[in-house]
Amino acid sequence: MSVLLAVYPFRWDEVELDYPPKLMKLAQALPTSHHLACMVDISGELVLVDATLDPALKEMGLPVNEEWDGVSNTQLAITPSGEVQIHHPSEAVSMTAQRDEESLAFYRELNRWLDAFRGL
């Protein structure tokens, strides 16, 4: 079985969530982000496997993969804003996360908001 990395561009301010105003302002200031999923060769077919969102977030209206039959595409956690880029896992070392202050501020606030929604 082969696994490839699928990198999807997306914008946080386009995610269909009812963000608090402060979080939306932070999202609007971000550049394009990238979502990482996997493409797995199953019986000669590349299948999307994306298991990034936990079941609690389904109540927010986000796409959650609750069950998987092991052969079909899963739902993608985001709506892409451009073309997917496929990479071999050996290329992962060249992929860098957004660590600028604007991104870090957004992710801190996003995590606080999601934790509060989950009741954590």
CYANA upper distance limits for C-alpha pairs under 8 A (distance plus 0.5 A):
  1 MET  CA     40 VAL  CA      7.58
  1 MET  CA     41 ASP  CA      6.15
  1 MET  CA     42 ILE  CA      7.13
  2 SER  CA     40 VAL  CA      6.32
  2 SER  CA     41 ASP  CA      5.69
  3 VAL  CA     38 CYS  CA      7.03
  3 VAL  CA     39 MET  CA      6.23
  3 VAL  CA     40 VAL  CA      5.03
  3 VAL  CA     41 ASP  CA      6.88
  3 VAL  CA     88 HIS  CA      8.15
  3 VAL  CA     89 PRO  CA      7.99
  4 LEU  CA     38 CYS  CA      6.21
  4 LEU  CA     39 MET  CA      5.54
  4 LEU  CA     40 VAL  CA      6.84
  4 LEU  CA     86 ILE  CA      7.07
  4 LEU  CA     87 HIS  CA      6.28
  4 LEU  CA     88 HIS  CA      5.59
  4 LEU  CA     89 PRO  CA      6.56
  5 LEU  CA     36 LEU  CA      7.31
  5 LEU  CA     37 ALA  CA      6.59
  5 LEU  CA     38 CYS  CA      5.26
  5 LEU  CA     39 MET  CA      6.63
  5 LEU  CA     86 ILE  CA      6.12
  5 LEU  CA     87 HIS  CA      5.49
  5 LEU  CA     88 HIS  CA      6.60
  5 LEU  CA     89 PRO  CA      6.66
  6 ALA  CA     36 LEU  CA      6.27
  6 ALA  CA     37 ALA  CA      5.59
  6 ALA  CA     38 CYS  CA      5.82
  6 ALA  CA     39 MET  CA      6.71
  6 ALA  CA     84 VAL  CA      6.84
  6 ALA  CA     85 GLN  CA      6.27
  6 ALA  CA     86 ILE  CA      5.17
  6 ALA  CA     87 HIS  CA      6.97
  7 VAL  CA     34 HIS  CA      6.63
  7 VAL  CA     35 HIS  CA      6.07
  7 VAL  CA     36 LEU  CA      5.27
  7 VAL  CA     37 ALA  CA      6.98
  7 VAL  CA     84 VAL  CA      6.06
  7 VAL  CA     85 GLN  CA      5.63
  7 VAL  CA     86 ILE  CA      6.86
  7 VAL  CA     87 HIS  CA      8.35
  8 TYR  CA     34 HIS  CA      5.88
  8 TYR  CA     35 HIS  CA      5.56
  8 TYR  CA     36 LEU  CA      7.05
  8 TYR  CA     37 ALA  CA      8.49
  8 TYR  CA     80 PRO  CA      6.25
  8 TYR  CA     81 SER  CA      8.23
  8 TYR  CA     82 GLY  CA      7.59
  8 TYR  CA     83 GLU  CA      7.23
  8 TYR  CA     84 VAL  CA      5.21
  8 TYR  CA     85 GLN  CA      7.11
  9 PRO  CA     32 THR  CA      6.83
  9 PRO  CA     33 SER  CA      6.20
  9 PRO  CA     34 HIS  CA      5.00
  9 PRO  CA     35 HIS  CA      6.89
  9 PRO  CA     80 PRO  CA      6.02
  9 PRO  CA     81 SER  CA      6.08
  9 PRO  CA     82 GLY  CA      6.17
  9 PRO  CA     83 GLU  CA      7.64
  9 PRO  CA     84 VAL  CA      7.51
 10 PHE  CA     14 GLU  CA      8.24
 10 PHE  CA     32 THR  CA      6.23
 10 PHE  CA     33 SER  CA      5.88
 10 PHE  CA     34 HIS  CA      6.47
 10 PHE  CA     35 HIS  CA      7.68
 10 PHE  CA     78 ILE  CA      7.59
 10 PHE  CA     79 THR  CA      7.06
 10 PHE  CA     80 PRO  CA      5.32
 10 PHE  CA     81 SER  CA      5.23
 10 PHE  CA     82 GLY  CA      7.64
 11 ARG  CA     15 VAL  CA      7.42
 11 ARG  CA     27 ALA  CA      8.41
 11 ARG  CA     30 LEU  CA      8.24
 11 ARG  CA     31 PRO  CA      7.78
 11 ARG  CA     32 THR  CA      5.62
 11 ARG  CA     33 SER  CA      6.30
 11 ARG  CA     80 PRO  CA      8.45
 11 ARG  CA     81 SER  CA      7.39
 12 TRP  CA     27 ALA  CA      5.98
 12 TRP  CA     28 GLN  CA      7.90
 12 TRP  CA     30 LEU  CA      8.08
 12 TRP  CA     32 THR  CA      8.28
 12 TRP  CA     33 SER  CA      7.71
 13 ASP  CA     24 MET  CA      6.91
 13 ASP  CA     27 ALA  CA      5.47
 13 ASP  CA     28 GLN  CA      5.81
 15 VAL  CA     78 ILE  CA      7.50
 15 VAL  CA     79 THR  CA      7.76
 16 GLU  CA     61 GLY  CA      8.44
 16 GLU  CA     62 LEU  CA      8.39
 17 LEU  CA     60 MET  CA      7.59
 17 LEU  CA     61 GLY  CA      7.97
 17 LEU  CA     62 LEU  CA      8.43
 19 TYR  CA     23 LEU  CA      6.42
 19 TYR  CA     24 MET  CA      6.03
 20 PRO  CA     24 MET  CA      6.75
 21 PRO  CA     25 LYS  CA      6.69
 22 LYS  CA     26 LEU  CA      6.90
 23 LEU  CA     27 ALA  CA      6.62
 23 LEU  CA    106 PHE  CA      7.28
 23 LEU  CA    109 GLU  CA      7.04
 23 LEU  CA    110 LEU  CA      7.33
 24 MET  CA     28 GLN  CA      6.58
 25 LYS  CA     29 ALA  CA      7.02
 26 LEU  CA     30 LEU  CA      7.29
 26 LEU  CA    102 GLU  CA      7.75
 26 LEU  CA    105 ALA  CA      8.06
 26 LEU  CA    106 PHE  CA      6.03
 27 ALA  CA    106 PHE  CA      7.00
 29 ALA  CA    102 GLU  CA      7.92
 30 LEU  CA    102 GLU  CA      7.27
 30 LEU  CA    103 SER  CA      7.02
 33 SER  CA     98 GLN  CA      8.32
 35 HIS  CA     78 ILE  CA      8.02
 37 ALA  CA     48 LEU  CA      7.80
 37 ALA  CA     49 VAL  CA      6.83
 37 ALA  CA     50 ASP  CA      5.52
 37 ALA  CA     51 ALA  CA      8.30
 37 ALA  CA     76 LEU  CA      8.50
 38 CYS  CA     48 LEU  CA      6.43
 38 CYS  CA     49 VAL  CA      5.67
 38 CYS  CA     50 ASP  CA      6.82
 39 MET  CA     46 LEU  CA      6.19
 39 MET  CA     47 VAL  CA      5.76
 39 MET  CA     48 LEU  CA      5.18
 39 MET  CA     49 VAL  CA      6.49
 40 VAL  CA     45 GLU  CA      8.33
 40 VAL  CA     46 LEU  CA      5.82
 40 VAL  CA     47 VAL  CA      5.63
 40 VAL  CA     48 LEU  CA      7.03
 40 VAL  CA     49 VAL  CA      7.39
 41 ASP  CA     45 GLU  CA      5.84
 41 ASP  CA     46 LEU  CA      5.07
 41 ASP  CA     47 VAL  CA      6.78
 42 ILE  CA     46 LEU  CA      6.85
 42 ILE  CA     47 VAL  CA      7.17
 42 ILE  CA     71 VAL  CA      7.04
 47 VAL  CA     71 VAL  CA      7.61
 47 VAL  CA     72 SER  CA      6.83
 47 VAL  CA     73 ASN  CA      5.62
 47 VAL  CA     74 THR  CA      8.45
 48 LEU  CA     72 SER  CA      8.20
 48 LEU  CA     73 ASN  CA      5.19
 48 LEU  CA     74 THR  CA      6.32
 48 LEU  CA     75 GLN  CA      8.39
 48 LEU  CA     76 LEU  CA      8.34
 49 VAL  CA     73 ASN  CA      6.73
 49 VAL  CA     74 THR  CA      5.91
 49 VAL  CA     75 GLN  CA      8.39
 50 ASP  CA     65 ASN  CA      8.30
 50 ASP  CA     74 THR  CA      6.55
 50 ASP  CA     75 GLN  CA      7.25
 50 ASP  CA     76 LEU  CA      6.44
 50 ASP  CA     77 ALA  CA      7.49
 51 ALA  CA     64 VAL  CA      8.32
 51 ALA  CA     65 ASN  CA      6.91
 51 ALA  CA     74 THR  CA      8.40
 51 ALA  CA     77 ALA  CA      8.46
 52 THR  CA     77 ALA  CA      7.25
 53 LEU  CA     57 LEU  CA      7.24
 53 LEU  CA     62 LEU  CA      8.45
 53 LEU  CA     63 PRO  CA      8.01
 53 LEU  CA     64 VAL  CA      6.15
 53 LEU  CA     65 ASN  CA      7.94
 53 LEU  CA     77 ALA  CA      7.28
 54 ASP  CA     58 LYS  CA      8.15
 54 ASP  CA     64 VAL  CA      7.11
 55 PRO  CA     64 VAL  CA      6.54
 55 PRO  CA     65 ASN  CA      8.20
 55 PRO  CA     66 GLU  CA      7.21
 56 ALA  CA    118 ARG  CA      6.74
 57 LEU  CA     61 GLY  CA      7.57
 57 LEU  CA     62 LEU  CA      6.52
 57 LEU  CA     64 VAL  CA      7.72
 57 LEU  CA    118 ARG  CA      8.13
 58 LYS  CA     62 LEU  CA      5.57
 58 LYS  CA     63 PRO  CA      6.79
 58 LYS  CA     64 VAL  CA      6.19
 62 LEU  CA     77 ALA  CA      7.70
 63 PRO  CA     75 GLN  CA      7.04
 63 PRO  CA     76 LEU  CA      7.66
 63 PRO  CA     77 ALA  CA      6.07
 63 PRO  CA     78 ILE  CA      8.30
 64 VAL  CA     75 GLN  CA      7.68
 64 VAL  CA     77 ALA  CA      7.52
 65 ASN  CA     74 THR  CA      6.97
 65 ASN  CA     75 GLN  CA      6.80
 68 TRP  CA     72 SER  CA      7.91
 68 TRP  CA     74 THR  CA      7.44
 80 PRO  CA     84 VAL  CA      8.30
 87 HIS  CA     91 GLU  CA      6.81
 87 HIS  CA     92 ALA  CA      8.23
 88 HIS  CA     92 ALA  CA      7.99
 91 GLU  CA     95 MET  CA      7.69
 98 GLN  CA    103 SER  CA      6.77
 98 GLN  CA    104 LEU  CA      8.32
 99 ARG  CA    103 SER  CA      6.64
 99 ARG  CA    104 LEU  CA      6.53
100 ASP  CA    104 LEU  CA      6.75
101 GLU  CA    105 ALA  CA      6.52
102 GLU  CA    106 PHE  CA      6.73
103 SER  CA    107 TYR  CA      6.66
104 LEU  CA    108 ARG  CA      6.60
105 ALA  CA    109 GLU  CA      6.77
106 PHE  CA    110 LEU  CA      6.45
107 TYR  CA    111 ASN  CA      6.45
108 ARG  CA    112 ARG  CA      6.81
109 GLU  CA    113 TRP  CA      6.71
110 LEU  CA    114 LEU  CA      6.62
111 ASN  CA    115 ASP  CA      6.40
112 ARG  CA    116 ALA  CA      6.67
113 TRP  CA    117 PHE  CA      6.78
114 LEU  CA    118 ARG  CA      6.68
115 ASP  CA    119 GLY  CA      6.63
115 ASP  CA    120 LEU  CA      5.60
116 ALA  CA    120 LEU  CA      6.23
